[in-house]
Amino acid sequence: MEKTKKDLRIKSKVISEGVNRVPNRSMLRAVGFTDEDFKKPMIGIASTWSEVTPCNVHIDKLAREAKSGAGESGGAPMIFNTITVADGIAMGHEGMFYSLPSREVIADSIETVTNAERLDGIVAIGGCDKTTPGCLISIGRMNIPSVYVYGGTIQPGKLNGEDIDIVSSFEAVGQYHEGQIDDEQLHKVECHACPGAGACGGMYTANTMASAVEALGMSIPGSSSTPAVNDYKESECKQAGELVIELLEKEIYPRDIMTKEAFENAITVVMALGGSTNAFLHLLAIAHSAGVDLTLDDFERIRQEVPHIADMKPSGKYVMQDLYESGGVPAVMKLLLEEGLLHGDCLTVTGKTVAENLKEVPSLKEGQKVIVPFDQPIKEKGPLVVLKGNLAPEGAVAKMSGQKISRFEGPARVYDGEDEATTAIVNDEIKPGDVLVIRNVGPKGGPGMPEMLSITAMIVGKGLGGKVALLTDGRFSGGSHGFVIGHVAPEAFVGGPIGLLKEGDMVTIDSDTQQINFEVSDEEYERRKRDWKRPEPKHKSGVLAKYARLVSSSSKGAVTDLDLD
C-alpha cells in the first residue's frame, strides 16, 4: 500500500502505541536495540551483497558504512539482504531466463521486508544489472524516504598492455571458434578480464542504470561513476545513511523526486552516454512503480534532441573508470545542463535541485577523450532508437551506437530460441546480408526475456559484426553491439507479428525513418494469423511459470503488477 506524508508514522510510535508493544520490543532487544533506539526512526539498509558475482561481492562492507551513517545521524538502522543474479554468469544458457525475473524478486523482497517491519526509511545498495532497477522499483512503490547507492564499476582488466573486460571474454569465444585464437590465448582472456570487485566496466547495463538513477535524483551525485575499489565509495554509503535521516526530517519522499521531468533527465543522460537498451525496460518499470506516465514515445522524443557524446564500450574505446577520471557523470550532467538539455529544478536526495548540486561540480577535465566535444558528437541524435512497423506495432529498440549504416534489408533466418541460432552461427549457416531472427524469447515466451550477449559476441567473433542484423523479442546485454534490434512487441508468444515470420521473408530495418517491416500481403498476413497457434508454456510451475503469467509486454517495462485488478 502506498504511504503518503499524512499516513507515515515513526516506527517507535507503532511499537509503543500498538497492542504488540512488549513482544515487538523484546525481539528487537534481542538484535541489539536499547531503550533509546525505540525513540528513533527505523532505517532499513537493503543490501544486495552476494558472493555469486564480483559486482556485489564487496557490498557487505558498504552496507555497514550506510548503517553507521544512519546510526550516527539519529536513526536505528538494520541491515537486511536480498538476492542478485550474476548476468554475465547466467548468459548463454537456461540461467538467463531468471535474470529479468530477478528484478521483480528483488523489488518484491525489499517491499516485503520494509512494509512487514514498518521501516521508516531505506538505503538500498546495488551492483549487478537487476539490483539497481529492483531497488528503485521497490522505492517507488513504497514511497518512504530513500537513498540509492551504486556499488561501483570494476576496473578494466589488462592483457598484452590493453584494457579488456567481460565482453572481451564473450567475443574471444567467437574468435576461438573461428580459429583466430587458440586455447592458451582464450584462457589468458578468461583469467584477466575481471580483476576484482565491481560491475562490468563499459557503458553496459549496470553502469547505464547507475548513471540514470543519479540523473533521476535518487542517488548521491557522483555515486554512479565512483569505482567499486575506490575508498570514497564507503564514504558515499555513510553519507547515504546520513541523508535518509535528513529526508525524513524534511519530509522528502521518492515521488517528490521521481517526477516526469526527472525521468526525462535520466533518459537524456542515457542517450548522451550511449547506454544499454535495458534502460528502456527498467526506466519504464521504475516510472510505473512511482505512478509516472512514461512511454517509448518519450524516449524517442528526447533522443531527437540529445547527441551521443561518450566514446565508451561496447561500441567505443573507454570504460567507466576512464569516465570517472575524466570528471564522472556529474561533469557530463553539468555539460548537459549548460546546453539546456536537463531540467535543473528537479529535486534530488540531497534536498537540493539538480542545478544546485551541479553548481560547484568541476567541468570535464581538459584533455580528456572519453566525452567528445558537444559540437562534434559521435552521433547528432541519441543512439537508442525506437522502431515501429508491421513487425513491431508496439515498438522495438535498436542500438545504433558504432553503426555506420542506418538501414538494413535482408531475408529472415528464423529460429525459435537461442540454442538453434547458436548452432547456426557455429556451423556458418548465417551469411552476410541475413536478418537473424530469434523469437519466442520475450517476457512470456522465454520466459524472462533472455539477453543475447553470447549470440552478438559470437557474431562479432565470426567477423559478421555489422554484416548481419539480429532481431529478437528478447533483449540484449548492455555489452552487445552490432546491428541489433530487441524488445520486439508484441512478442511471438502472444501472437505478435514476429511469430508470423517465415524463413526468407524480406525484412527492412530503417533507423532514420524508425520503421521495421516485413514484406507480406494483407491476405497472407491474415492467413498466417489464423494458422498461428500459441506455443506450450515452457514452465508449468515455479518462479518462471508465475512470472510468465503475470508479466506485461516489454513495451510496458515487463512489469508484473500491471492491471492486476
C-alpha positions in Angstrom: 0.0 0.0 0.0 1.3 3.4 -0.9 2.4 5.6 2.0 1.6 9.3 2.0 3.1 12.0 4.1 -0.1 12.1 6.2 0.0 8.3 6.8 3.6 7.9 7.7 4.4 7.2 11.3 7.7 6.7 13.0 8.3 3.1 13.9 8.8 3.9 17.6 5.2 5.1 17.8 3.9 1.9 16.1 5.8 -0.2 18.7 5.0 1.9 21.8 1.3 2.5 20.9 0.5 -0.8 19.3 -1.0 -3.8 21.0 2.1 -5.9 20.4 4.4 -3.4 22.2 6.1 -5.9 24.5 6.8 -8.8 22.1 7.9 -6.4 19.4 10.4 -4.7 21.7 11.6 -8.0 23.1 12.5 -9.3 19.7 14.3 -6.0 18.8 16.2 -6.1 22.0 17.5 -9.5 21.0 19.1 -7.9 17.9 20.7 -5.1 19.9 18.1 -2.4 20.5 18.2 -0.2 23.6 15.6 2.0 25.2 16.9 5.0 23.2 16.7 3.1 19.9 12.9 2.8 20.3 12.6 6.6 20.1 14.4 6.7 16.8 13.2 6.2 13.2 13.9 2.6 11.9 16.1 2.7 8.8 16.5 -0.4 6.6 19.7 -1.0 4.8 18.8 -3.1 1.8 21.9 -4.9 0.8 22.4 -6.9 -2.3 25.6 -8.4 -1.1 26.4 -11.8 -2.6 29.4 -13.9 -3.5 27.9 -15.1 -6.8 29.3 -12.1 -8.7 32.1 -9.6 -8.5 29.5 -6.8 -9.0 28.2 -7.3 -5.4 30.9 -9.2 -3.5 32.0 -6.0 -1.6 28.6 -4.7 -0.8 28.5 -6.1 2.7 31.2 -3.6 3.8 29.3 -0.8 2.1 26.1 -1.7 3.9 27.9 -1.4 7.2 29.0 2.0 6.3 25.5 3.1 5.4 24.3 1.6 8.7 27.0 3.7 10.5 25.9 6.9 8.8 22.2 6.3 9.7 23.0 5.4 13.2 25.3 8.4 13.9 22.6 10.7 12.5 19.9 9.6 14.8 18.4 6.6 13.2 18.0 3.0 14.4 19.4 1.1 11.3 19.2 -2.6 10.5 20.7 -4.4 7.5 18.7 -6.9 5.5 19.6 -8.7 2.3 18.0 -9.6 -1.0 19.2 -11.6 -3.9 21.2 -11.0 -7.0 21.8 -12.9 -10.3 25.1 -12.6 -12.0 24.0 -11.8 -15.5 27.4 -12.5 -17.0 27.5 -16.0 -15.5 23.8 -16.6 -16.4 24.5 -15.7 -20.0 24.2 -18.2 -22.8 22.3 -21.0 -21.1 19.0 -21.5 -19.2 20.1 -19.5 -16.3 19.5 -16.3 -18.3 15.7 -16.9 -18.1 16.0 -16.0 -14.5 17.8 -12.7 -15.0 14.9 -10.3 -15.7 12.5 -12.1 -13.2 15.1 -11.5 -10.5 14.4 -7.8 -10.8 10.9 -8.4 -9.6 12.1 -10.8 -6.8 14.5 -8.0 -5.6 11.7 -5.4 -5.7 9.2 -7.6 -4.0 11.6 -8.7 -1.3 12.6 -5.2 -0.3 9.0 -4.1 -0.3 8.0 -7.1 1.8 10.6 -6.7 4.5 10.2 -2.9 4.7 6.5 -3.0 4.9 6.3 -6.0 7.2 8.8 -4.4 9.7 7.2 -1.0 9.2 10.6 0.7 8.5 10.6 4.5 8.1 13.3 4.9 5.5 15.6 2.9 3.3 19.2 3.0 2.0 19.4 0.5 -0.9 22.8 -0.6 -2.3 23.1 -2.4 -5.6 25.6 -3.6 -8.1 24.8 -6.2 -10.9 22.3 -5.3 -13.6 18.9 -6.1 -12.0 19.7 -4.8 -8.5 19.6 -1.1 -9.4 16.1 -1.2 -11.0 14.9 -3.7 -8.5 15.8 -1.4 -5.6 14.3 1.6 -7.4 11.0 -0.2 -8.2 10.5 -1.0 -4.5 11.4 2.5 -3.5 8.8 3.9 -6.0 6.1 1.6 -4.7 6.7 2.2 -1.0 7.3 6.0 -1.2 9.2 6.3 2.0 12.4 8.4 2.4 15.1 6.5 0.5 18.5 6.8 -1.0 20.2 4.5 -3.5 23.9 3.8 -3.7 25.6 2.1 -6.6 28.3 -0.4 -5.6 30.6 0.9 -8.4 32.3 -0.3 -11.5 35.0 -2.8 -11.9 38.5 -1.7 -13.0 39.4 -2.8 -16.5 41.5 -6.0 -16.9 44.8 -5.8 -18.6 46.2 -8.2 -21.3 49.1 -7.5 -23.5 49.1 -3.9 -22.5 45.5 -3.3 -23.5 42.2 -3.0 -21.5 39.9 -5.9 -21.6 36.6 -6.7 -19.9 33.8 -9.3 -19.6 32.7 -8.7 -23.2 36.2 -9.5 -24.4 35.6 -12.9 -22.9 32.4 -13.5 -24.9 34.0 -12.2 -28.1 37.0 -14.4 -27.5 34.8 -17.4 -27.7 33.7 -16.4 -31.2 37.3 -15.8 -32.2 38.2 -19.2 -30.8 35.5 -20.9 -32.9 36.8 -19.0 -35.9 40.3 -20.2 -35.3 41.7 -16.7 -34.7 43.0 -17.6 -31.2 44.0 -20.9 -29.5 43.2 -22.5 -26.1 46.1 -20.7 -24.4 45.0 -17.3 -25.7 41.4 -17.9 -24.7 42.5 -18.9 -21.2 44.5 -15.7 -20.8 41.4 -13.6 -21.7 39.4 -15.6 -19.2 41.9 -15.0 -16.4 42.5 -11.3 -17.0 39.1 -9.9 -17.9 37.7 -9.3 -14.4 40.4 -8.2 -11.9 38.2 -7.7 -8.8 35.1 -6.3 -7.3 32.7 -4.1 -9.2 30.1 -4.2 -12.0 31.0 -4.7 -15.7 33.2 -1.8 -16.8 31.8 -0.4 -20.0 28.6 1.6 -20.5 26.7 -1.7 -20.1 23.5 -2.1 -18.2 24.8 -1.8 -14.6 26.7 1.5 -15.3 23.9 2.7 -17.6 21.3 2.3 -14.9 23.5 3.7 -12.1 24.0 6.8 -14.3 20.3 7.0 -15.0 19.4 6.8 -11.3 21.9 9.6 -10.5 20.3 11.8 -13.2 16.9 10.8 -11.7 18.0 12.4 -8.4 17.8 9.2 -6.3 21.5 8.7 -5.6 24.3 10.9 -4.3 26.0 13.0 -7.0 29.0 11.0 -8.3 27.9 7.7 -7.0 27.3 6.2 -10.4 30.9 6.7 -11.6 32.9 6.1 -8.4 34.7 2.8 -8.9 34.0 -0.1 -6.5 37.5 -0.2 -5.2 37.8 3.5 -4.5 37.9 4.4 -0.8 35.4 7.1 -1.4 32.7 4.6 -2.2 32.5 3.8 1.5 32.1 7.5 2.3 29.3 7.7 -0.2 27.5 4.9 1.7 27.9 6.6 5.0 26.6 9.8 3.5 23.6 8.0 2.2 22.8 6.8 5.7 23.0 10.4 6.9 20.9 11.7 4.0 18.0 9.3 4.6 17.6 10.8 8.1 17.6 14.3 6.6 14.9 13.3 4.1 12.8 12.0 6.9 13.2 15.3 8.8 12.4 17.3 5.7 9.6 15.0 4.6 11.0 14.5 1.1 9.7 11.3 -0.5 10.8 9.4 -3.6 7.7 10.5 -5.6 8.7 14.1 -4.9 11.9 13.4 -6.7 10.9 10.8 -9.3 8.8 13.2 -11.4 8.2 13.0 -15.2 10.9 15.7 -15.6 13.3 13.7 -13.6 12.8 10.6 -15.8 13.4 12.9 -18.8 16.7 13.8 -17.2 17.5 10.1 -16.8 16.7 9.4 -20.5 18.8 12.4 -21.6 21.9 11.0 -19.7 21.4 7.5 -21.1 21.2 8.9 -24.6 24.3 11.1 -24.2 26.3 8.2 -22.8 25.1 5.7 -25.4 23.8 3.4 -22.7 22.2 0.0 -22.7 18.8 -0.8 -24.3 17.8 -2.3 -21.0 17.3 1.3 -19.8 14.0 1.3 -21.7 12.7 -1.7 -19.7 14.0 -0.5 -16.4 13.0 3.1 -16.6 9.6 2.2 -17.8 9.2 -0.2 -14.8 10.5 2.3 -12.2 8.2 5.0 -13.6 5.3 2.6 -13.3 6.2 2.0 -9.7 6.3 5.7 -9.0 3.0 6.5 -10.8 4.6 8.4 -13.6 3.3 8.0 -17.2 6.4 7.2 -19.2 6.2 5.6 -22.7 8.5 4.6 -25.5 7.4 7.7 -27.3 9.1 9.8 -24.6 12.4 8.1 -25.2 12.2 8.8 -28.9 11.1 12.4 -28.4 14.1 13.0 -26.1 16.5 11.1 -28.4 15.9 13.6 -31.1 17.3 16.4 -29.0 20.3 14.7 -27.3 23.6 13.9 -29.1 25.7 10.8 -28.3 28.9 12.2 -26.8 30.5 9.3 -24.9 33.2 7.2 -26.6 32.6 4.2 -24.4 32.4 0.4 -24.7 30.9 -1.6 -26.1 30.9 0.4 -29.4 33.6 2.8 -28.2 37.1 2.8 -26.5 36.6 3.6 -22.9 35.2 2.2 -19.7 33.6 3.8 -16.6 36.9 4.1 -14.8 38.0 6.4 -17.6 34.9 8.4 -17.3 35.4 8.7 -13.6 39.0 10.0 -14.1 37.6 12.5 -16.7 35.1 14.1 -14.3 32.5 11.4 -13.9 28.7 11.5 -14.5 28.4 14.9 -12.6 30.7 16.6 -15.1 28.6 15.1 -18.0 25.4 16.3 -16.4 26.9 19.8 -15.9 27.7 19.9 -19.6 24.1 18.8 -20.5 22.6 21.3 -18.1 24.7 24.1 -19.7 23.4 23.0 -23.1 19.9 23.3 -21.8 19.1 19.6 -22.0 18.4 18.9 -18.3 15.6 20.1 -16.0 17.8 21.9 -13.4 14.9 22.4 -11.0 14.3 18.8 -10.3 14.7 17.8 -6.6 17.3 15.2 -5.5 18.1 13.1 -2.4 20.5 15.8 -1.3 17.5 18.0 -0.6 18.8 20.3 -3.4 17.9 20.6 -7.0 20.0 19.2 -9.9 21.2 22.7 -10.7 22.2 23.3 -7.1 24.1 20.0 -7.0 26.0 20.8 -10.2 26.9 24.4 -9.4 30.1 23.5 -7.6 30.9 20.4 -9.7 34.1 20.8 -11.8 33.7 20.6 -15.6 35.2 17.8 -17.6 39.0 17.7 -17.3 40.9 19.4 -20.0 42.4 16.9 -22.4 40.1 14.0 -21.6 39.0 11.9 -24.5 36.0 10.0 -23.2 33.5 12.7 -23.8 33.8 14.3 -27.2 33.1 18.0 -27.9 29.4 18.8 -27.9 29.6 20.3 -31.4 31.4 17.2 -32.7 29.2 14.4 -31.4 29.6 10.7 -32.2 26.0 10.9 -33.4 23.9 14.0 -33.6 21.0 12.2 -32.1 20.8 9.6 -29.3 21.8 6.1 -30.5 18.9 4.1 -28.9 16.1 4.2 -31.5 12.5 3.2 -31.1 11.3 1.4 -34.2 7.7 0.6 -35.2 6.0 -1.0 -38.2 4.1 -4.1 -39.2 6.7 -6.3 -37.5 6.6 -4.4 -34.2 3.3 -2.5 -33.8 4.0 -1.7 -30.1 7.7 -0.9 -30.8 11.2 -2.3 -30.8 14.5 -0.9 -29.7 17.6 -0.6 -31.8 21.1 0.3 -30.6 22.8 2.2 -33.3 26.0 3.4 -31.5 29.0 2.5 -33.5 26.9 1.7 -36.6 27.9 3.4 -39.9 24.8 2.1 -41.7 21.2 3.1 -40.7 19.3 0.8 -43.0 19.4 -3.0 -43.4 17.3 -5.2 -45.7 17.7 -8.9 -45.9 16.0 -12.3 -45.7 14.8 -13.6 -42.4 16.6 -16.5 -40.9 14.1 -17.6 -38.2 15.0 -19.6 -35.0 12.7 -20.4 -32.1 15.3 -19.9 -29.3 18.9 -19.1 -28.7 20.2 -22.7 -28.9 19.1 -23.1 -32.5 20.6 -19.8 -33.5 23.9 -20.6 -31.8 24.2 -23.8 -33.7 23.5 -22.0 -36.9 26.2 -19.4 -36.2 28.8 -22.0 -35.2 28.1 -24.0 -38.4 28.5 -20.9 -40.6 24.9 -21.1 -41.7 24.4 -17.3 -41.2 25.7 -15.3 -44.1 26.4 -11.6 -44.6 23.1 -9.8 -45.5 20.9 -12.1 -43.4 18.5 -10.9 -40.7 18.9 -13.4 -37.9 15.6 -13.7 -36.0 15.4 -15.2 -32.5 11.8 -15.4 -31.3 9.7 -16.9 -28.5 12.2 -15.5 -26.1 10.1 -12.5 -24.9 8.9 -11.8 -21.3 6.3 -14.5 -21.5 7.8 -16.7 -24.2 11.3 -17.0 -22.8 10.1 -16.8 -20.3 12.1 -14.0 -18.8 13.3 -12.2 -22.0 16.9 -13.5 -22.0 19.8 -11.4 -23.2 21.7 -12.3 -26.4 25.2 -11.2 -25.4 26.6 -14.7 -26.3 25.0 -14.5 -29.7 26.1 -10.9 -30.5 29.6 -11.7 -29.3 29.8 -14.8 -31.5 28.6 -12.7 -34.5 31.4 -10.2 -33.9 33.9 -13.0 -33.3 32.9 -14.6 -36.6 33.6 -11.4 -38.4 29.9 -10.7 -39.1 29.6 -7.6 -37.0 27.6 -5.0 -39.0 27.2 -7.5 -41.8 24.1 -9.2 -40.4 21.1 -7.8 -38.4 19.9 -9.5 -35.3 16.2 -9.2 -34.5 14.5 -10.6 -31.3 11.6 -10.3 -28.9 14.2 -10.9 -26.3 16.7 -8.4 -25.2 20.4 -7.6 -25.3 23.1 -7.2 -22.7 24.5 -3.7 -22.4 27.7 -5.2 -23.7 26.1 -6.2 -27.1 26.9 -4.2 -30.2 26.3 -4.5 -33.9 23.1 -4.0 -35.9 20.8 -5.4 -33.2 17.1 -4.8 -32.6 15.4 -6.2 -29.5 12.2 -5.8 -27.4 10.1 -6.5 -30.4 6.5 -6.1 -29.2 4.0 -7.7 -29.2 6.2 -10.8 -28.6 5.8 -14.0 -30.6 4.3 -16.0 -27.7 1.2 -13.8 -27.6 0.7 -13.8 -31.4 2.8 -10.8 -32.3 3.9 -10.4 -35.9 7.4 -11.7 -35.2 5.8 -15.0 -34.6 4.3 -15.0 -38.1 7.6 -14.5 -39.8 8.8 -17.3 -42.2 12.2 -18.2 -43.4 13.1 -16.0 -46.3 10.7 -13.2 -45.7 12.3 -9.9 -46.6 12.8 -7.6 -43.5 13.6 -3.9 -43.7 15.0 -2.1 -40.7 15.5 1.7 -41.1 16.7 3.7 -38.1 16.3 7.0 -40.0 12.6 6.5 -40.6 12.2 4.5 -37.3 10.5 1.7 -39.4 10.7 -2.1 -39.1 8.6 -4.0 -41.5 8.5 -7.3 -43.4 7.1 -7.9 -46.9 3.8 -9.8 -46.7 0.4 -9.2 -48.4 -2.6 -8.5 -46.3 -4.2 -11.8 -47.3 -1.1 -13.8 -46.5 -0.7 -12.0 -43.1 -4.3 -12.8 -42.2 -3.8 -16.4 -43.2 -0.7 -16.8 -41.1 -2.5 -15.2 -38.2 -5.4 -17.6 -38.5 -3.0 -20.6 -38.6 -0.9 -19.4 -35.7 -1.0 -21.5 -32.5 0.3 -20.4 -29.2 3.3 -22.5 -28.1 3.0 -24.6 -25.0 4.4 -22.8 -21.9 7.9 -23.9 -21.2 7.3 -24.0 -17.4 4.1 -25.1 -15.6 5.3 -24.4 -12.1 7.8 -22.4 -10.1 9.2 -18.9 -10.5 9.2 -18.8 -14.3 5.7 -20.0 -14.6 4.4 -17.4 -12.2 6.4 -14.7 -14.0 5.1 -15.7 -17.4 1.5 -15.5 -16.2 1.9 -12.0 -14.7 4.5 -10.2 -16.8 3.4 -7.4 -19.2 4.8 -6.5 -22.6 8.3 -5.2 -22.9 6.8 -2.0 -24.3 5.3 -1.5 -20.8 8.5 -2.3 -19.0 7.9 -6.1 -18.4 6.3 -5.3 -15.1 4.3 -7.9 -13.1 1.7 -5.7 -11.4 0.1 -4.1 -14.4 -3.7 -4.1 -14.3 -3.9 -6.9 -11.8 -7.4 -5.9 -11.0 
